[in-house]
Amino acid sequence: MNKQHPEYDALHQISRHAQVLTGISHILEWDQETKMPQDGGQIRSEQLKILAGIIHKEKTSKKFATALTKLIDIKSGKIVGNGLTTPQKSSVKAWRNDFVKDTALPASFVEEFTRLTSQAQLVWRNAKSQNCFQHFAPFLDKIIAMTRRKADLLGYKNHPYDALLDLYEPDITTKEVDKLFTDLRKSITGLVKKISASPEINDSFLFGSFDHDKQIEFSKLILDAMGYTSNRGRLDFSAHPFSSASHPTDSRITTRIHPTSLMSNISVCLHEGGHALYEMGLPEEHYGSPLGEAISLAVHESQSRWWETYIGQSDSFWKHYFPLLKKHFKGKLDSVAFEDFYQALNKVQPSLIRVEADEVTYPLHVILRFELEKSLIEGSLSVRDVPEAWNAKMKELLGIVPPNNSEGCLQDVHWSFGAFGYFPTYTLGNMYAAHLFGAFEKEHPDWKARVAAGDLLFIKTWLHKNIHQYGRQYTSKELLKKVTGTPFTAEAYSNYLNRKYKSLYSFK
């Protein structure tokens, strides 16, 4: 618990009210993607617009500003409140940074942007199902125009994309991401070249007809073992899987059942379950303050990819779960040996869909989106040319071209809700996870044996102790150094991929 401080507590209460309203907004958005009747979109966009305006006014109100100025000089960022603890000082600094960003955006802009993106999500969904980019293009044009204005309003030093990236991963710049991704592209393309020259792995037994209900039952079995409990969460279906939390006691996830792929839903549930556990692990007593919020989307993504790949695609995990999988889908995998299953699970093959991509080629999908987003925001790429540009980059990075836009530039929901600057956090999250995993292995050198025995809760405990409990007390890079003792680099991630897949594919 934080030491009592009247002025800090007063600010926390004001902020908590805004966070409750934000939670209501999250529930409306969750409902829009899962349960809302098809014809409810128009009124839902109006509801979200009005609520976004109310939340923005709360966060930028004179009452909030007055309470904040008692603790920090808003212009300089210098702490002026006496008697604050170190975590409280971190919280006040984060509040001030958020306030500066929030006040940079007029309420009318926030309301209009929310209305536009709420409508755009429904248009995107229909455009994707009908393979008609032209239906979505006018909305994307408006979103990009407003996003450029948002970047100008927020301000930036070197590139407008910096202002957008800062909304999701405040501790890094476009220039830094460029360097990280350029080096990673070189490392991954070299690895893919070696894998392509190796004998192809047979994964045909992972595809076919697998009972819908049994797939969900098996995923719930894993989620329960991870510590994702039904009294604080629920699993539903949506066109694009996501995690949505309104409070540590209400952290929901969605999945989708691939028509022919057994592992798709399992991977999704591991991934979204990792996100949800982060939200569940945030300290309830700090709800409504930065100390009760996730640090950034890249740190968030480190949690989801941690569970999906570092645990969920490990041989240790499947030493326990493969016999259960065989039993669950009796007659489907009876003749499959464990080693064949493990290799199939980690097969590397360039594919069209980001969320279905293997662990090695996945970052190339993110690099593609990052490069297109930069071009759209700076104006060197027009919306009408997106499908052609997308296909060209798919050919360049992955050696394949989508047969249609539904499997190409329309596959992701993110642009429809205006989340430019979001995509880089997916690969940064992989990098962060690798950096953190080294510290986990040092503390738990027996982790493989414990996971092979079906024990997963100690992993959740470690993540809570080292990451979840701190909220936004530290920046991403500060936390990475605190946990590992070394500054963040991408070295651990590249080493992990090369080590794992060199062993799997038996090349030098």
C-alpha positions in Angstrom: 0.0 0.0 0.0 1.1 3.5 -0.7 1.9 5.8 2.3 -1.1 8.1 2.8 -0.6 11.6 1.3 -3.7 13.8 1.2 -2.8 15.7 -2.0 -1.8 12.5 -3.8 -4.9 10.7 -2.6 -7.1 13.5 -3.8 -5.5 13.3 -7.3 -5.9 9.5 -7.3 -9.6 9.8 -6.6 -10.1 12.2 -9.5 -8.1 9.9 -11.8 -9.9 6.8 -10.5 -13.2 8.2 -11.7 -11.9 8.7 -15.2 -10.5 5.1 -15.1 -13.9 3.7 -14.2 -15.4 5.5 -17.2 -12.6 4.1 -19.4 -13.5 0.6 -18.1 -17.1 1.2 -19.2 -15.8 2.2 -22.6 -13.7 -1.0 -22.8 -16.8 -3.1 -22.0 -18.7 -1.3 -24.8 -15.9 -2.0 -27.2 -15.7 -5.7 -26.1 -19.4 -6.0 -26.6 -19.1 -4.4 -30.1 -16.7 -7.2 -31.2 -18.4 -10.1 -29.5 -22.1 -9.8 -28.6 -23.6 -6.6 -30.2 -26.3 -7.1 -32.9 -25.1 -6.3 -36.4 -27.3 -3.2 -36.7 -26.2 -1.7 -33.4 -23.1 -0.2 -34.9 -24.4 3.3 -35.5 -25.7 3.9 -31.9 -22.6 2.2 -30.5 -20.3 4.7 -32.3 -22.4 7.5 -30.9 -22.2 6.0 -27.4 -18.4 5.6 -27.6 -18.0 9.1 -29.0 -19.9 10.7 -26.1 -18.1 8.6 -23.5 -14.7 9.4 -25.0 -15.5 13.1 -24.8 -16.5 12.7 -21.1 -13.3 10.8 -20.3 -11.2 13.3 -22.1 -12.8 16.2 -20.2 -12.3 14.4 -16.9 -8.6 13.9 -17.6 -8.1 17.5 -18.7 -10.4 19.2 -16.3 -9.4 22.2 -14.2 -10.1 20.1 -11.1 -7.5 17.5 -12.3 -5.0 20.2 -13.3 -5.3 22.0 -9.9 -4.7 18.7 -8.0 -1.8 17.8 -10.2 -0.1 21.2 -9.8 0.1 20.7 -6.1 2.4 17.8 -6.7 4.4 18.7 -9.9 5.2 21.7 -12.1 3.3 20.8 -15.3 5.6 22.8 -17.5 9.0 21.6 -16.2 8.1 18.2 -14.8 9.7 19.1 -11.5 8.2 17.5 -8.4 6.9 20.1 -5.9 4.9 18.0 -3.5 6.6 17.1 -0.2 6.6 13.7 1.4 5.9 11.6 -1.7 7.3 8.1 -1.7 9.5 7.0 -4.7 6.6 5.1 -6.3 4.3 8.1 -5.8 6.8 10.4 -7.5 6.9 8.0 -10.5 3.1 8.0 -10.5 2.9 11.8 -10.5 5.4 12.1 -13.3 3.4 9.6 -15.4 0.2 11.5 -14.6 1.9 14.7 -15.8 3.1 13.1 -19.0 -0.4 11.8 -19.7 -2.0 15.2 -18.9 0.4 17.0 -21.4 -0.6 14.5 -24.1 -4.3 14.7 -23.3 -4.5 18.5 -23.2 -2.7 18.6 -26.6 -5.8 17.0 -28.1 -9.1 19.1 -28.2 -12.2 17.3 -26.9 -13.8 17.8 -30.2 -10.9 15.9 -31.9 -11.1 13.0 -29.5 -14.9 12.7 -29.9 -14.7 12.8 -33.7 -11.8 10.4 -33.9 -13.6 7.9 -31.6 -16.8 8.2 -33.7 -14.9 7.7 -37.0 -12.9 4.7 -35.8 -16.0 3.0 -34.2 -17.7 3.2 -37.6 -14.5 2.2 -39.4 -14.2 -1.1 -37.4 -17.6 -2.2 -38.7 -16.7 -1.2 -42.3 -13.4 -3.0 -42.1 -15.1 -6.2 -40.9 -17.4 -6.1 -43.9 -14.7 -5.1 -46.3 -12.5 -8.0 -45.1 -15.4 -10.5 -45.4 -16.2 -9.2 -49.0 -12.5 -8.8 -50.0 -13.2 -5.2 -50.9 -10.5 -2.7 -50.0 -12.4 0.1 -51.8 -15.1 0.0 -49.2 -12.6 0.6 -46.4 -10.3 3.0 -48.2 -12.4 6.2 -47.7 -12.4 5.5 -43.9 -8.7 4.8 -43.9 -8.1 8.0 -45.7 -9.9 10.0 -43.0 -8.2 8.1 -40.2 -4.8 8.8 -41.6 -5.6 12.5 -42.1 -6.8 12.7 -38.4 -3.8 10.7 -37.3 -1.4 13.1 -39.0 -3.2 15.9 -37.2 -2.9 14.0 -34.0 0.9 13.8 -34.4 1.1 17.5 -35.1 -1.0 18.3 -32.0 1.1 16.0 -29.8 4.3 17.3 -31.2 7.5 15.6 -32.2 11.2 16.4 -32.9 12.3 14.2 -35.8 9.4 12.3 -37.4 5.6 12.5 -37.0 5.6 8.7 -36.3 7.5 9.4 -33.1 4.4 11.1 -31.6 2.3 8.0 -32.5 4.9 5.5 -31.3 5.1 7.4 -28.0 1.5 6.7 -27.3 2.2 2.9 -27.2 5.9 2.6 -26.3 7.1 5.9 -24.8 10.6 4.8 -24.1 11.8 4.4 -27.7 12.0 6.5 -31.0 11.3 5.7 -34.6 15.1 5.9 -35.3 15.8 3.3 -32.6 13.1 1.0 -34.0 14.5 1.4 -37.5 17.9 0.3 -36.3 16.6 -2.6 -34.3 14.4 -3.8 -37.1 17.1 -3.4 -39.8 19.5 -5.6 -37.8 16.7 -8.1 -37.0 15.6 -8.3 -40.6 19.2 -9.2 -41.6 19.4 -11.9 -38.8 16.0 -13.4 -39.6 16.4 -13.5 -43.4 19.7 -15.3 -42.9 18.1 -17.8 -40.6 15.2 -18.3 -42.9 17.7 -19.0 -45.8 19.4 -21.8 -43.8 16.0 -23.2 -42.8 14.8 -23.2 -46.4 17.8 -25.3 -47.4 17.0 -27.9 -44.8 14.6 -30.8 -45.2 11.0 -29.7 -44.9 9.1 -30.6 -41.7 5.8 -32.5 -42.0 3.0 -30.8 -40.1 0.1 -32.2 -42.0 -1.3 -33.9 -38.9 -1.9 -30.5 -37.3 -4.5 -29.7 -40.0 -7.9 -31.2 -40.6 -11.2 -31.4 -38.8 -11.0 -30.8 -35.1 -14.1 -30.5 -33.0 -15.0 -26.9 -32.1 -16.1 -27.6 -28.5 -13.1 -29.8 -27.8 -10.7 -27.1 -29.0 -12.3 -24.7 -26.5 -12.2 -27.2 -23.7 -8.5 -27.9 -24.2 -7.7 -24.1 -24.3 -9.6 -23.6 -21.1 -7.6 -26.4 -19.5 -4.4 -24.5 -20.4 -5.7 -21.2 -19.3 -6.7 -22.6 -16.0 -3.2 -24.0 -15.5 -1.7 -20.6 -16.3 -3.8 -19.1 -13.5 -6.4 -17.4 -15.7 -9.5 -17.9 -13.6 -13.1 -17.7 -14.7 -14.1 -15.7 -11.7 -12.0 -12.8 -13.1 -12.1 -13.5 -16.8 -14.0 -15.1 -19.7 -13.4 -16.5 -23.1 -15.5 -15.4 -26.1 -15.2 -15.2 -29.9 -14.4 -12.3 -32.2 -13.2 -11.7 -35.8 -9.8 -10.6 -34.5 -8.7 -12.1 -31.1 -8.0 -9.6 -28.4 -7.7 -9.0 -24.6 -9.8 -6.4 -22.9 -9.6 -5.4 -19.2 -11.7 -2.9 -17.3 -10.2 -3.8 -13.9 -7.9 -6.5 -12.4 -11.1 -8.4 -11.5 -12.5 -8.2 -15.0 -10.0 -9.2 -17.7 -11.6 -10.8 -20.8 -10.1 -12.5 -23.8 -11.4 -13.7 -27.2 -10.3 -16.3 -29.7 -11.4 -17.7 -33.0 -11.5 -21.2 -34.2 -9.5 -21.8 -37.4 -11.5 -24.0 -39.7 -8.6 -26.5 -40.2 -5.8 -25.7 -37.8 -5.6 -27.4 -34.4 -2.8 -25.1 -33.0 -4.3 -21.8 -34.0 -6.8 -21.5 -31.1 -4.3 -22.9 -28.6 -1.7 -20.3 -29.6 -4.3 -17.5 -29.5 -5.4 -18.4 -26.0 -1.9 -18.6 -24.7 -1.2 -15.2 -26.2 -4.3 -13.4 -25.0 -4.1 -15.2 -21.7 -0.7 -13.7 -21.2 -2.1 -10.2 -21.8 -5.0 -10.9 -19.4 -2.7 -12.2 -16.6 -0.8 -8.9 -16.8 -4.0 -6.9 -16.3 -5.1 -9.3 -13.5 -1.8 -8.9 -11.8 -1.8 -5.1 -11.6 -2.3 -3.9 -8.0 -5.9 -3.2 -7.2 -5.1 -0.7 -4.5 -3.5 1.5 -7.2 -6.4 1.2 -9.7 -7.0 4.6 -11.3 -3.3 5.7 -10.9 -0.3 5.0 -13.2 0.9 2.5 -10.5 -2.2 0.4 -11.5 -1.5 0.5 -15.2 0.6 -1.5 -17.6 3.9 0.1 -18.5 3.5 0.0 -22.3 2.2 -2.1 -25.1 5.6 -3.6 -25.8 6.0 -4.8 -22.2 2.4 -6.1 -22.5 3.3 -7.9 -25.7 6.4 -9.4 -23.9 3.9 -11.1 -21.5 1.7 -12.6 -24.3 4.6 -13.8 -26.4 6.3 -15.2 -23.3 3.4 -17.5 -22.8 2.7 -18.2 -26.4 6.2 -18.9 -27.6 8.8 -19.2 -24.8 6.5 -21.5 -22.8 3.8 -22.6 -25.2 6.1 -23.7 -28.0 8.7 -25.3 -25.8 9.3 -29.0 -25.7 8.9 -28.9 -21.9 5.3 -27.6 -22.2 4.3 -30.2 -24.6 5.9 -33.1 -22.7 3.0 -32.6 -20.3 0.3 -31.4 -22.7 0.9 -33.6 -25.8 -0.4 -36.8 -24.1 -3.4 -34.8 -23.0 -3.9 -33.5 -26.5 -3.8 -37.0 -27.9 -6.4 -38.2 -25.4 -8.6 -35.1 -26.0 -8.6 -35.6 -29.8 -8.6 -39.4 -29.8 -7.9 -40.9 -33.2 -6.4 -37.8 -34.6 -2.9 -37.9 -33.3 -2.5 -41.5 -32.1 0.3 -42.4 -34.5 2.3 -39.1 -34.1 5.5 -39.3 -32.1 6.4 -36.5 -29.7 9.5 -35.4 -31.6 7.5 -35.2 -34.8 4.8 -33.1 -33.1 7.4 -30.7 -31.5 9.1 -30.2 -34.9 5.7 -29.6 -36.6 4.7 -27.1 -33.9 7.8 -25.1 -34.7 7.8 -25.5 -38.4 9.1 -22.4 -40.2 7.3 -21.5 -43.5 6.5 -18.0 -44.8 2.8 -17.5 -44.6 0.2 -14.8 -45.4 -1.4 -14.1 -42.0 0.5 -12.4 -39.2 -1.4 -14.0 -36.4 -0.8 -17.5 -37.9 2.9 -16.9 -38.6 5.6 -19.0 -37.2 8.0 -17.7 -34.6 10.8 -16.9 -37.0 9.0 -15.1 -39.8 6.5 -13.3 -37.5 8.7 -10.2 -37.0 8.9 -9.8 -40.8 5.1 -9.2 -40.8 5.6 -6.5 -38.2 8.4 -4.9 -40.1 6.2 -4.7 -43.2 3.5 -2.9 -41.3 5.9 -0.5 -39.6 7.4 0.5 -42.9 4.0 1.0 -44.5 2.7 3.0 -41.5 5.7 5.4 -41.6 5.1 6.0 -45.3 1.4 6.6 -44.9 2.0 9.1 -42.0 4.7 11.0 -43.8 2.7 11.1 -47.0 5.0 9.1 -49.3 2.4 6.4 -49.7 -1.3 7.0 -50.5 -4.2 4.9 -49.3 -5.1 3.8 -52.8 -1.7 2.3 -53.3 -1.7 0.3 -50.0 -2.7 -3.1 -51.6 0.1 -2.9 -54.2 2.7 -1.7 -51.6 1.6 -4.4 -49.2 2.0 -7.1 -51.8 5.4 -5.8 -52.9 6.7 -5.9 -49.4 5.3 -9.4 -48.8 7.2 -10.5 -51.8 10.4 -8.7 -50.7 10.3 -9.9 -47.0 8.5 -13.3 -47.2 8.7 -14.3 -50.8 4.9 -14.7 -51.2 2.1 -12.6 -52.5 -1.5 -12.6 -51.0 -4.1 -13.8 -53.5 -6.6 -11.2 -52.2 -6.7 -8.2 -49.9 -8.6 -10.1 -47.2 -5.5 -12.1 -46.7 -3.3 -9.1 -47.3 -3.8 -5.5 -46.3 -7.2 -6.1 -44.8 -6.2 -8.9 -42.4 -5.6 -6.7 -39.3 -8.1 -4.6 -37.4 -5.6 -2.1 -36.0 -5.8 0.6 -38.7 -9.6 0.7 -38.4 -9.4 1.9 -34.8 -6.6 4.3 -35.7 -3.8 2.5 -33.9 -0.9 3.8 -35.9 2.3 3.2 -33.9 1.0 0.0 -32.4 2.5 -2.6 -34.6 6.2 -2.2 -33.7 5.3 -3.1 -30.1 4.6 -6.7 -31.2 8.2 -7.3 -32.2 9.6 -5.1 -29.4 7.6 -7.4 -27.1 9.4 -10.4 -28.4 12.7 -8.7 -27.9 11.8 -7.7 -24.3 10.6 -11.2 -23.5 13.9 -12.7 -24.6 15.8 -10.2 -22.5 13.7 -11.0 -19.4 13.7 -14.7 -19.9 17.4 -14.9 -19.2 16.7 -13.6 -15.7 13.9 -16.1 -15.2 16.1 -19.0 -16.2 18.8 -17.9 -13.7 16.2 -17.8 -10.9 14.5 -21.0 -12.0 17.2 -23.3 -13.6 14.7 -26.2 -13.2 11.9 -24.5 -15.1 11.9 -27.0 -17.9 11.3 -29.9 -15.5 8.6 -28.1 -13.6 6.8 -27.1 -16.8 7.1 -30.7 -18.1 5.4 -31.8 -14.9 2.5 -29.5 -15.6 3.4 -26.7 -13.2 2.8 -23.3 -14.7 1.7 -21.2 -11.7 5.3 -20.5 -10.6 5.8 -18.6 -13.9 2.8 -16.4 -13.2 4.2 -15.7 -9.8 7.6 -14.7 -11.2 6.1 -12.4 -13.8 3.9 -10.8 -11.1 6.8 -10.3 -8.7 9.1 -8.8 -11.4 6.7 -7.0 -13.8 3.0 -6.9 -13.0 3.2 -5.5 -9.4 5.1 -2.3 -10.4 2.5 -0.8 -12.8 4.2 2.2 -14.4 6.6 2.8 -11.6 9.5 2.3 -14.1 9.9 2.9 -17.8 10.3 -0.1 -20.1 14.0 0.2 -20.3 14.3 0.9 -16.5 12.3 -2.3 -15.7 14.3 -4.4 -18.2 17.5 -3.3 -16.5 16.1 -3.7 -13.0 15.0 -7.3 -13.7 18.0 -8.5 -15.6 20.8 -6.2 -14.3 21.8 -5.3 -17.9 20.6 -2.6 -20.3 18.2 -3.8 -23.1 19.6 -5.0 -26.3 18.2 -7.3 -29.1 21.0 -9.8 -28.7 19.1 -12.2 -26.5 16.3 -12.4 -29.0 18.5 -13.1 -32.0 20.5 -15.6 -30.0 17.3 -17.4 -28.8 15.9 -17.7 -32.4 19.2 -18.9 -33.9 19.9 -21.4 -31.0 16.4 -22.9 -31.0 16.0 -23.3 -34.8 19.6 -24.4 -35.4 18.8 -27.3 -33.1 15.4 -28.0 -34.7 16.6 -27.9 -38.2 20.0 -29.4 -37.6 22.2 -27.0 -39.6 25.5 -25.5 -38.8 
